[in-house]
C-alpha cells in the first residue's frame, strides 16, 4: 500500500526537496530560506523537525505562521495546477514543492518569495 506524503517522515520528504535543488546547483540553505518564508518556522525549528520523527503532514499543519502571500504561488507541479487544489493540506505540499521547483529552475530568492 502506498503511503501518503502526509504520513511520511518530514526528514525524508525534506531531504528529497533539498536534493532536487542541489541537483540544479542550489543549496539546502536556499531551501531552508524559502521554507521559513512559507511556513514561519525558524531555521532551528526546521533542523529540530529534521532530526525528529515528525511527519510531513504535522510539519505543514503545525506551521506557526503560514505566509498569506502563498496565495500568489501559481503554476503546475506534477501536472497539477497549484492554485486550483482544493484540499488545504495538499495545497501546502504542492506550494512548497513549487517553490523548490522555481529555485531549481534558477529563479532568485526574491522572485520566489514574491
N, C-alpha and C positions, 0 to 999 in steps of 0.2 A: 504494500500500500504506500502511495506517495504521501510524504509528509508535507504539511502546509508550511509555507515560508514563515508564518507567524509562530509556529512551534519550534522552528529550528533555533539553535543556539545563536545568540547575537554575534559572537565572535566568528562563527562560520560564515554567516552572511556578510558581515562587515569585511572580513578578510577577502572575500570574493570581490566586493566593490573596490577595495584597495588594489587588488591585483589587476582589475580591469583598467584602473587609472595608470598603474605603474607600467603596464604593457605599452602604453602610449607616451611614456616619458614623464608622467606626472607623479606626485608623491602622496604618501599617506597624510602628511601634514596638510596638503590641499584638500583631501577628502575629509579630514577632521574639521577643517575650517568651514566647508560647506555644510557639514553635518551639524556643527554648532549653530550656524546661521539658521538652518531649517528647524532644528528641534529645541534649541535653547539649552542643551546640555553643555557643560564646560568640558574642556579637554580632559580634566581629571575624571569627570563622571564617565566620559567615553572610555577612558582607559580602565576604570573600575568595571564597567559593563563588559568590556572585552575580556577581563580576567575572571568574570563570574559565570554562573550558569543561566544568566538572564536570557530569556527568549527574545527573538527579534520583535515579535508582537508586543511583548511587555515594554521593550525599549521604546517603540514608537508610541504606544498608547499612553505611556507614562511620561512622555516628553514634557519637560517643565514649562516651556514657552514656545509652542509650535508657531512658527513665523506666519503672521497673517498675509504676508506677501507671497506665500506659497500658492495662492490662487493664480498668480501670474505664470506659474510653471505650465507650459503648454508643449505639445508635441507628442510624438509616438515613442513608446518603449515596448519592444517586443510586439510591434504591430498594433498596440492598443493606444488610443488617444487618451493621454493622461487626464485632460480636463473633463472628459466625459465619464470617467469612472465614478460610479455611484457609491460603492462601498467605501466608507471613510478610511478604514484601515488599509485596504488595498490601494487606495489613492495615495496614502502616505508612503507605502512601499514603493510605488511607481514614481512618486515625486523625487525621492532620494535617488532612485536608480537613474532617472532622467538627468538630475544634476551631475551625477558621476559620468553619464554619457557625454554631457556637454563638456565636462572637464577633459575627458579623454579625447574629445574632438578638437581640443585646442582653445576653447573659449577661456577668456580671462576670468579670474575670480570675481571681478567687478560686474562683468556681464552675467555670470551665473547667479550672483546674489541679487540681481535685479534691483 
